[in-house]
């Protein structure tokens, strides 16, 4: 009897989306908690740095939305191009286009969360 590994080889390589989601799941609570604590502590008399933090929080989310939409659109165009070329040439494409599109959309958010965690942990 051949003993098989409990996890097939397909699980050995986690998709790019899993890495982006893990970053968001691990670092977002820290960033949110730190910002809420800072806002709560300065609620009675906010300083200029507190106002700047609130403004940065909103503006970076707006920028991340724009970057995310652009990245997802570019990834979708690339996926369609690859699929069309594969169909035209009769070759088989083993790419996970959905993962590429979704991870491209998550990347701007995870980059900002990493940067905020680093900045707020000082």
GROMACS elastic network, one bead per residue, 0.5 to 0.9 nm:
[ bonds ]
;  ai    aj funct       b0    kb
    4     7     6  0.83334   500
    4     8     6  0.83647   500
    5     8     6  0.65870   500
    5     9     6  0.86308   500
    7    10     6  0.79534   500
    7    11     6  0.64336   500
    7    12     6  0.78072   500
    8    11     6  0.58992   500
    8    12     6  0.73680   500
    9    12     6  0.51590   500
    9    13     6  0.76804   500
   10    13     6  0.63965   500
   10    14     6  0.82629   500
   11    14     6  0.62296   500
   14    17     6  0.81093   500
   14    18     6  0.63337   500
   14    19     6  0.77069   500
   15    18     6  0.54981   500
   15    19     6  0.71891   500
   15    96     6  0.86226   500
   15    99     6  0.66803   500
   15   100     6  0.85714   500
   15   103     6  0.86205   500
   16    19     6  0.53528   500
   16    20     6  0.66200   500
   16    21     6  0.87947   500
   16    99     6  0.67232   500
   16   100     6  0.71898   500
   16   102     6  0.87352   500
   16   103     6  0.59237   500
   16   104     6  0.89070   500
   17    20     6  0.51705   500
   17    21     6  0.60701   500
   17    22     6  0.84704   500
   17    99     6  0.59834   500
   17   100     6  0.75613   500
   17   101     6  0.89750   500
   17   102     6  0.64632   500
   17   104     6  0.82990   500
   17   106     6  0.75536   500
   17   107     6  0.87757   500
   18    21     6  0.51101   500
   18    22     6  0.59811   500
   18    23     6  0.85815   500
   18   103     6  0.81931   500
   19    22     6  0.51223   500
   19    23     6  0.62824   500
   19    24     6  0.87384   500
   19   103     6  0.85019   500
   20    23     6  0.51894   500
   20    24     6  0.63596   500
   20    25     6  0.87100   500
   20   103     6  0.65841   500
   20   106     6  0.62548   500
   20   107     6  0.63734   500
   20   109     6  0.85601   500
   20   110     6  0.60702   500
   20   111     6  0.89175   500
   21    24     6  0.50612   500
   21    25     6  0.60431   500
   21    26     6  0.85592   500
   21   103     6  0.85313   500
   21   106     6  0.75749   500
   21   110     6  0.78330   500
   22    25     6  0.50445   500
   22    26     6  0.60297   500
   22    27     6  0.83617   500
   23    26     6  0.53944   500
   23    27     6  0.59015   500
   23    28     6  0.78468   500
   23   110     6  0.61003   500
   23   111     6  0.88237   500
   23   113     6  0.79174   500
   23   114     6  0.76291   500
   24    27     6  0.55151   500
   24    28     6  0.53609   500
   24    29     6  0.84619   500
   24   106     6  0.88021   500
   24   109     6  0.76753   500
   24   110     6  0.56617   500
   24   113     6  0.68649   500
   24   114     6  0.84099   500
   25    28     6  0.59017   500
   25    29     6  0.72648   500
   26    29     6  0.67574   500
   26    30     6  0.77193   500
   27    30     6  0.54430   500
   27    31     6  0.64681   500
   27    32     6  0.87927   500
   27   110     6  0.86153   500
   27   113     6  0.64595   500
   27   114     6  0.68876   500
   27   116     6  0.89779   500
   27   117     6  0.66774   500
   28    31     6  0.51432   500
   28    32     6  0.60121   500
   28    33     6  0.83818   500
   28   110     6  0.87486   500
   28   113     6  0.62494   500
   28   114     6  0.85648   500
   28   117     6  0.80454   500
   29    32     6  0.51197   500
   29    33     6  0.58507   500
   29    34     6  0.83600   500
   30    33     6  0.51703   500
   30    34     6  0.59922   500
   30    35     6  0.85108   500
   30   117     6  0.69768   500
   30   121     6  0.89682   500
   31    34     6  0.52099   500
   31    35     6  0.61186   500
   31    36     6  0.85280   500
   31   113     6  0.71387   500
   31   114     6  0.89832   500
   31   116     6  0.65543   500
   31   117     6  0.56275   500
   31   120     6  0.72172   500
   31   121     6  0.87529   500
   32    35     6  0.52642   500
   32    36     6  0.60528   500
   32    37     6  0.85049   500
   33    36     6  0.51876   500
   33    37     6  0.60565   500
   33    38     6  0.85691   500
   34    37     6  0.51701   500
   34    38     6  0.61990   500
   34    39     6  0.86405   500
   34   117     6  0.88710   500
   34   120     6  0.71452   500
   34   121     6  0.84254   500
   35    38     6  0.50570   500
   35    39     6  0.60844   500
   35    40     6  0.84499   500
   35    53     6  0.82878   500
   35    54     6  0.86496   500
   35   120     6  0.81893   500
   36    39     6  0.50628   500
   36    40     6  0.59397   500
   36    41     6  0.84401   500
   37    40     6  0.50802   500
   37    41     6  0.60150   500
   37    42     6  0.85771   500
   38    41     6  0.51641   500
   38    42     6  0.62235   500
   38    43     6  0.84708   500
   38    50     6  0.76539   500
   39    42     6  0.52480   500
   39    43     6  0.58105   500
   39    46     6  0.79923   500
   39    50     6  0.70154   500
   39    54     6  0.83936   500
   40    43     6  0.51591   500
   40    44     6  0.83028   500
   41    44     6  0.76477   500
   41    45     6  0.88497   500
   41    46     6  0.86693   500
   42    45     6  0.55616   500
   42    47     6  0.73316   500
   42    50     6  0.72775   500
   43    46     6  0.57751   500
   46    49     6  0.79893   500
   46    50     6  0.57944   500
   46    51     6  0.69057   500
   47    50     6  0.52361   500
   47    51     6  0.65660   500
   47    52     6  0.87632   500
   48    51     6  0.51337   500
   48    52     6  0.61518   500
   48    53     6  0.86320   500
   49    53     6  0.61237   500
   49    54     6  0.86778   500
   50    53     6  0.50856   500
   50    54     6  0.63400   500
   50    55     6  0.86680   500
   51    54     6  0.51390   500
   51    55     6  0.61658   500
   51    56     6  0.85082   500
   52    55     6  0.50416   500
   52    56     6  0.59500   500
   52    57     6  0.84290   500
   53    56     6  0.50251   500
   53    57     6  0.60096   500
   53    58     6  0.87472   500
   54    57     6  0.50473   500
   54    58     6  0.65084   500
   54    59     6  0.87272   500
   55    58     6  0.53491   500
   55    59     6  0.61111   500
   55    60     6  0.85042   500
   56    59     6  0.50833   500
   56    60     6  0.58134   500
   56    61     6  0.83959   500
   57    60     6  0.56111   500
   57    61     6  0.65223   500
   58    61     6  0.53672   500
   58    62     6  0.64948   500
   58    63     6  0.88791   500
   59    62     6  0.51087   500
   59    63     6  0.62484   500
   59    64     6  0.85847   500
   60    64     6  0.59906   500
   60    65     6  0.85813   500
   60   112     6  0.76550   500
   61    65     6  0.62035   500
   61    66     6  0.87598   500
   61   109     6  0.79101   500
   61   112     6  0.86202   500
   62    65     6  0.52316   500
   62    66     6  0.65326   500
   62    67     6  0.87948   500
   63    66     6  0.52305   500
   63    67     6  0.61741   500
   63    68     6  0.84398   500
   63   108     6  0.86359   500
   64    67     6  0.50594   500
   64    68     6  0.58109   500
   64    69     6  0.84873   500
   64   107     6  0.89171   500
   64   108     6  0.53891   500
   64   109     6  0.59559   500
   64   112     6  0.78746   500
   65    68     6  0.50541   500
   65    69     6  0.61821   500
   65    70     6  0.86428   500
   65   105     6  0.85899   500
   65   108     6  0.79718   500
   65   109     6  0.81853   500
   66    69     6  0.52766   500
   66    70     6  0.62675   500
   66    71     6  0.86074   500
   67    70     6  0.51581   500
   67    71     6  0.60213   500
   67    72     6  0.85087   500
   67   105     6  0.78602   500
   67   107     6  0.89909   500
   67   108     6  0.64144   500
   68    71     6  0.51278   500
   68    72     6  0.60518   500
   68    73     6  0.85048   500
   68   104     6  0.68838   500
   68   106     6  0.66847   500
   68   107     6  0.73412   500
   68   108     6  0.59744   500
   68   109     6  0.78066   500
   69    72     6  0.51832   500
   69    73     6  0.61030   500
   69    74     6  0.85993   500
   69   104     6  0.88728   500
   69   105     6  0.65266   500
   70    73     6  0.51438   500
   70    74     6  0.61621   500
   70    75     6  0.85614   500
   70   104     6  0.89946   500
   70   105     6  0.81681   500
   71    74     6  0.51433   500
   71    75     6  0.60679   500
   71    76     6  0.85069   500
   71   101     6  0.77688   500
   71   104     6  0.54669   500
   71   105     6  0.59049   500
   71   107     6  0.86460   500
   71   108     6  0.86899   500
   72    75     6  0.50401   500
   72    76     6  0.60220   500
   72    77     6  0.85823   500
   72   100     6  0.84597   500
   72   101     6  0.52010   500
   72   102     6  0.68962   500
   72   103     6  0.82924   500
   72   104     6  0.55795   500
   72   105     6  0.51209   500
   72   106     6  0.88898   500
   73    76     6  0.50365   500
   73    77     6  0.61932   500
   73    78     6  0.85830   500
   73   101     6  0.78510   500
   73   105     6  0.88185   500
   74    77     6  0.51160   500
   74    78     6  0.61690   500
   74    79     6  0.85915   500
   74   101     6  0.83087   500
   74   104     6  0.87426   500
   75    78     6  0.50128   500
   75    79     6  0.60915   500
   75    80     6  0.86291   500
   75    97     6  0.80415   500
   75   100     6  0.66219   500
   75   101     6  0.51264   500
   75   102     6  0.86744   500
   75   104     6  0.68397   500
   75   105     6  0.88184   500
   76    80     6  0.61478   500
   76    81     6  0.84845   500
   76    97     6  0.76977   500
   76    98     6  0.84598   500
   76   100     6  0.83699   500
   76   101     6  0.60130   500
   77    80     6  0.51525   500
   77    81     6  0.60645   500
   77    82     6  0.85839   500
   78    81     6  0.50415   500
   78    82     6  0.61231   500
   78    83     6  0.85506   500
   78    97     6  0.87682   500
   79    82     6  0.51530   500
   79    83     6  0.60802   500
   79    84     6  0.84895   500
   79    95     6  0.86106   500
   79    96     6  0.89042   500
   79    97     6  0.56901   500
   79    98     6  0.85123   500
   79   100     6  0.82882   500
   79   101     6  0.81232   500
   80    83     6  0.50737   500
   80    84     6  0.59701   500
   80    85     6  0.84871   500
   80    97     6  0.86992   500
   81    84     6  0.51395   500
   81    85     6  0.61111   500
   81    86     6  0.85034   500
   82    85     6  0.51599   500
   82    86     6  0.60414   500
   82    87     6  0.85705   500
   82    93     6  0.77659   500
   82    95     6  0.89681   500
   83    86     6  0.50430   500
   83    87     6  0.61236   500
   83    88     6  0.85161   500
   83    92     6  0.87462   500
   83    93     6  0.71005   500
   84    87     6  0.51103   500
   84    88     6  0.60253   500
   84    89     6  0.85481   500
   85    88     6  0.50006   500
   85    89     6  0.60186   500
   85    90     6  0.82387   500
   85    91     6  0.82519   500
   86    89     6  0.52971   500
   86    90     6  0.57541   500
   86    92     6  0.59940   500
   86    93     6  0.62665   500
   87    90     6  0.50835   500
   87    91     6  0.65285   500
   87    92     6  0.77064   500
   87    93     6  0.88830   500
   88    91     6  0.79017   500
   89    92     6  0.88579   500
   93    96     6  0.87686   500
   95    98     6  0.88571   500
   95    99     6  0.88658   500
   95   100     6  0.85501   500
   96    99     6  0.54981   500
   96   100     6  0.64680   500
   96   101     6  0.89318   500
   97   100     6  0.50263   500
   97   101     6  0.61800   500
   97   102     6  0.85727   500
   98   101     6  0.52123   500
   98   102     6  0.60891   500
   98   103     6  0.84501   500
   99   102     6  0.51878   500
   99   103     6  0.58895   500
   99   104     6  0.83452   500
  100   103     6  0.53049   500
  100   104     6  0.60579   500
  100   105     6  0.86728   500
  101   104     6  0.51838   500
  101   105     6  0.63915   500
  101   106     6  0.88931   500
  102   105     6  0.51103   500
  102   106     6  0.63556   500
  102   107     6  0.87511   500
  103   106     6  0.50172   500
  103   107     6  0.60154   500
  104   107     6  0.53591   500
  104   108     6  0.77831   500
  105   108     6  0.68599   500
  105   109     6  0.79939   500
  106   109     6  0.54750   500
  106   110     6  0.63172   500
  106   111     6  0.87146   500
  107   110     6  0.51848   500
  107   111     6  0.60438   500
  107   112     6  0.86229   500
  108   111     6  0.51956   500
  108   112     6  0.63156   500
  108   113     6  0.87112   500
  109   112     6  0.52459   500
  109   113     6  0.62017   500
  109   114     6  0.86645   500
  110   113     6  0.50068   500
  110   114     6  0.61018   500
  110   115     6  0.85539   500
  111   114     6  0.52081   500
  111   115     6  0.62166   500
  111   116     6  0.86051   500
  112   115     6  0.50228   500
  112   116     6  0.59673   500
  112   117     6  0.84434   500
  113   116     6  0.50725   500
  113   117     6  0.60271   500
  113   118     6  0.85238   500
  114   117     6  0.52049   500
  114   118     6  0.62342   500
  114   119     6  0.86419   500
  115   118     6  0.51715   500
  115   119     6  0.61189   500
  115   120     6  0.85239   500
  116   119     6  0.50080   500
  116   120     6  0.58075   500
  116   121     6  0.82393   500
  117   120     6  0.52381   500
  117   121     6  0.58737   500
  117   122     6  0.88641   500
  118   121     6  0.54254   500
  118   122     6  0.70078   500
  119   122     6  0.59585   500
